[in-house]
Amino acid sequence: MTVDSAVNVLRLIDALDERFPGIRGRILDDQGRARPYVNIFVDGENIKESGREDTRLRNGNIIYILPSVAGG
């Protein structure tokens, strides 16, 4: 999916929530931080590790939002 209006990761998640209502609550907690089981990557860097959910975006960034996967 391409989002042209997002200036940072938080705004990107807001744009996703407009298209897919309720997804914001599955990605972020009430303080706007990524939930413990969700990893957010911007151009291969896991921004969750540094607590930078407000990372600025520029045209061409590739963002992955991945839930943790476990199983046996």
N, C-alpha and C positions, 0 to 999 in steps of 0.2 A: 504494500500500500504506500502511496506517496502522499505526504502532507507538506504543503508549501507554506503554511502560515505559522508553523511552530518556531518560536525563537529559542526555546530551550526544551529540555526533556519533560518538564512538568507541563508545559503547554502542549507538547506532543501527546501526552497521556490524556489531557483534557480533550484534544481533538479526537482521539480514539474513543473516548467516552461519549462524545456526541454521536459518533457513528455506531458504536456498540455500547449502549447504555449499561452501566454497572461495572464495566471493566476497570475503571479507575480504582474502585474499592477492592478489587482483586489484586491490583498491582501495588497500590500505596496504602499505608496506614493513615490514621486520622491526622498525623503530624506531617504528612506529605513525604514520608520516607518509604523506600521500597520495603515491602514485607520480607520477613526473614527467608522465605522460600523462593523469592523472585530475584533474578539477576538481570541487570540492565547494562548492555554493552553499547558503547558509541565508538564506531570504527575499531572494534576489537578490544577496547579498554573497558574493564568492568568498573563503571562509575559508582556502583553501590559500595564497593570496598572503601572508597574515600568519602562517602556520604554526600556526593555531589549530584543529587537528583535535579538540581537547577542548572546543570551543564548547558552552556550555550550551544546551539546548533547552527550549522551553516549549510548552504546548498550542497548536496552530494554526500552528507553524512549517512552512514548505514547504522541503523539502530536495531538491536535485537533485544527483545524482552522475553526471558526464558524462565519458566518455573523450574524448580529443582525436581529431579526425577529420581525415584528410588524404587527398588524392587528386588526380587530375588529370582 
